[in-house]
């Protein structure tokens, strides 16, 4: 009886060994990489905050003494040293500017764990320059269909986040930077003189070259920030309302008088900025008042399908893009109204061009064609 029991025991033991050996063999032959283990100090490696003041609870998992190392003045902790398992708050101050990224370390004598922290930029940025406050609106990145049904090259374009001026640059700010207004140049023959130097009116009669050779360099000497003109794609996306677009004809409405000043409504006189309704992302006067320069060279079929992410237009050309319409704009019979959010125009960057369309005829008079053109800025950094 005992012998039969021992025989059964050894048989079962041999079977168990064979199973174990088989399992070990299969495991050793596996081509799959082992699953990485999460850090024993903390089970997260990234934190994302909105622009408002925010906080998040994390847990330090250790039996040892630990400390936190960081350099950012916008990140704070309820504790930066401790011993053993500890829960603590990681906080970020309110962000009034651009999005920001940083990191901090949790350290013990044997381990270091790095956590990246990101905070979104403010929806609106205010800059004070020479006693003037400039307001810039964040346009969230997105994809939209650039062009219109008249354009056979209508296609999708994607843009990353950017900040654009809430209003056109005013007379007051131009004069503060440049030292004088542009309307006294006799060669320009500016036709609209009624209260034109009103400080709250958009500055006009400035050429693309005036902006780039005079205004922007002088502005750069008075602030640490960098500015530029919007690209045509940025301008159109912002005018349409960005990701909040409701598909309006004009920037913010299907009725122009609600959002913009044209020839039928403005009585040949510019108006103070931001007097009518804003569009979906709180931008003013993108239809009417002053037409606006863009950074791109003009081409008949703009932003071809070869350039679909943050397009900047042709590398060269004769004319620069103008968008938005002005107080001189009138509704056409067959074409879009010049104040339409997708309508385009152009002018020579010097502002001067032939009265007959630059025909090259020796008798063609050269005139200044920027009298109703102004601009708004994009804040780079």
Secondary structure, DSSP 4 states (H G I P E B T S, - for coil): -HHHHHHHHHHHHHHHHHHHHHHHHHHHH--SPPPPPPPSS-S--EEEE-SS-EEEEEEE--SSEEEEE---SSEEES-SEEESSEEEEEEE----SS-EEEEEEEE-SS-EEEEEEEEPPPSEEEEEETTEEEEEEEE--EEEEES-TT-TT-EEEEE--EEEESSPPBHHHHHHHHSS-GGG-GGG-----TTTT-TTBBP-S--HHHIIIIIHHHHHHT-S--EEEPPHHHHHHHHHTGGG----SBTTBSSHHHH---HHHHTT---BTT-S---TTS---SSSSSEEEEEEEP-SS-S-TT--BS---BS--SEEEEES--TT----SSSPPTTSTT-EEEEETTSEEETTSS---TTPPEEE--TTEE--EEE--
